[in-house]
């Protein structure tokens, strides 16, 4: 992970906490509103969208992504 990257993963547990100061956004296939990753993202003011079900299938490495964590929207650039 590099500073400014967006973490896209099936899920993220407490072991991912050290990378949160680096990431610019969080997108998870699974999760829950009160899971560790969602809470830590809020603490770091990182936009997060969880429970997408298929983000890891749809998002390519290096793709430009816009995240609206308040609305739960992920926009992919072509």
C-alpha positions, 0 to 999 in steps of 0.5 A, spaced: 500 500 500 502 507 498 499 513 501 493 515 497 491 508 495 484 505 496 483 499 499 479 494 496 478 487 499 473 482 501 473 484 508 478 487 513 479 485 520 484 488 525 490 486 522 489 492 517 489 497 522 496 499 520 495 501 513 489 506 515 493 512 515 495 511 508 489 509 505 484 514 501 478 510 501 476 503 503 471 498 499 469 492 502 465 486 499 462 484 506 462 487 512 457 490 517 456 498 519 459 496 526 465 492 524 472 494 526 474 496 519 468 501 518 469 504 525 477 505 524 475 508 517 470 513 521 476 515 526 481 517 520 475 520 516 476 515 510 470 514 506 468 507 506 463 503 502 462 496 505 457 490 503 458 491 496 458 484 494 462 484 488 467 490 488 473 485 488 470 482 482 469 489 478 474 494 480 481 493 477 488 494 480 490 502 478 483 504 476 480 511 478 475 510 483 470 516 486 467 514 493 462 517 496 462 514 503 456 518 506 451 516 500 454 509 499 456 510 492 462 507 488 464 510 481 468 507 477 472 510 471 472 506 465 
